[in-house]
Amino acid sequence: MPSAHQPPSRRAVLGTAAATGAGALLSLGAAPHAYASTAPARPPARSPGRRLPFLMDMVQANPGEPMTESRYNDPRTLASYGYDGQVINEFRPPHTGVTFDTVDDRIFPAGSEARAWVEENARGIDEHIRRSHAAGIDSYFFTDIIVLPKRLVELYGDEVLDDQGRISLHRPRTLEIHRLMLREVFARFPGIDGLVIRTGETYLQNVPYHTGNNPITEGKDSHHLLIGLLRDEVCVRAGKRLFYRTWSTGGDPLTNDPAFYRTVTDAIEPHRNLLFSVKHTAVDFWRTVAFNPTLGIGNHRQIAEVECAREYEAKGACPDYIGDGVINGFEEYDGLPGPQGLADLAGNPLFAGVWTWSRGGGWRGPYITNELWCDLNMWVMARWTRDTGLGEAGAFRAYAHRAGLSGSAVDGFHRLALLSAAGTLRGHYSALTQVKRLTWTRDQYLGGSDKDLTDDYRAIVAAGSVERILAEKAQAARIWQEISTLSGRIPLRDRADREFLRVSSGYGLHLYSVIHHGWQVMLRAYAGERSRLMAAHLRAYDSAWASWQRLADHEPSCATLYQPLGFGQKDANGVYGADPDHGMGPSVDACRKLLAS
């Protein structure tokens, strides 16, 4: 159980700052989630302590880029953190390491370049399994379905394709091929402990001899076909674990619709090796979207997916603590009905564990040099998963002690972490209004009023909320100023981590200062204003960028910087890049011309 001395709760830390005016959080009056509330803090834990059965981690490289270098690639690191499973995801699933000889030996002929690639890929899979088992943890493989050899589709297209040219599970030959494929996988790789299945996003950048598409072409019927096939072949015949992800793109309601989730999963007979894997957020890993309402319902065990270096929130380049929000519920959930965080599910027998993504998600940068913030998030989630009775505060305290902190330094570090969550909400998102284009900034890109923010700005102006929203962006910058100040007072034991704490906090201050001043210029211009105040913010915007660049030039631990361009389209290699014509930079430059005219 938690000790008598716990770091203060989020509400206690930040509510005191708001009420006294001593910190960066100043009540905005109409803010529905202002911290000045006098409501009692939630207890650290809402159920007796429980050790959840599954704790897995994954490092995911950016599609089309070299594999991410990370300490979490080493299963010995995961074992030392209490993990019992590693999810391998190099976008080369294990069925790209088999020859399909049981289907047709013409697919990868002996002596061919394609067969040599498959065999080399298989040796890499063997090594992953060996390393995981040597560390004493299970080896799971991230598996996109449908991904099949190009040559197979050439040979059997008339039997596997539908009338739109898609590989279809609703063709009998396709199902037969997948059965043979899975049997080959477990014959070639008997040490695999299980598969993590993804549908809806099919990444082919790393598999030059394969093609594929989303198997869910006929809604629930497609899910029933696929889950039934996988249950038979993976869980029953092979005796391996199957984690079926509910996440998908394209509006698949399995992601977050409780009724649809029940319609799909209630038709499947439970099995001890079958679990459903559900993002803790109802959509992607964003703030201001609901806690996933499909968690904790139905007849099957579930694990919750938690991203520790969110691509929408700087990927670990600056403080971005998600432990409190994931466990206890983010501040924007206050007052909402139903479960708000994983602590609300701790006593539910269907809730069977947590799958952290220590690194990865999204595309491109920022690229980090130190994993401090990823480490904090995954450690807190791991400690809590192994003993939910600790609560978030107890798990955080354990990490702080591990990092060499004691006494008031623990409280200071916790305050900094909680402030980062508050600053991210008010800087990227909003506590006052629902930002609809949540991807206006993502990865290393900053969108602008010329495209990404147009609809949101129109709504803000129509609601007469310009000044309130801009005051909130100023508030976010003040929060990050306090974070930067606090960062120099926290004596982490490790020198590199201590330095990165300071530099990354400065990185966050610069990022959210750029956003603050950029929004001041863009939103005021969108509202038709032309003023000296805008000119002052334009100068501050330029100064913030210049200072940010100096930070990168002089601090070796600094992550790569954002670009003042929006998120663009895929290139010829299937990798997303910048939009060269739109973004914060072009938008501010257009305002610059207006002010100069």
PyMOL commands that set and color helices and strands:
alter all, ss='L'
color gray80, all
select helices_A, chain A and resi 10-20+71-73+75-80+94-97+113-134+150-160+172-188+220-237+253-255+258-265+323-328+331-333+342-345+372-386+388-402+408-428+438-440+454-462+466-487+495-526+532-554+584-596
alter helices_A, ss='H'
color red, helices_A
select strands_A, chain A and resi 54-60+85-89+138-144+147-149+194-198+210-212+241-245+274-279+301-307+351-359+441-442+445-446+566-570+576-579
alter strands_A, ss='S'
color yellow, strands_A
deselect
rebuild
show_as cartoon
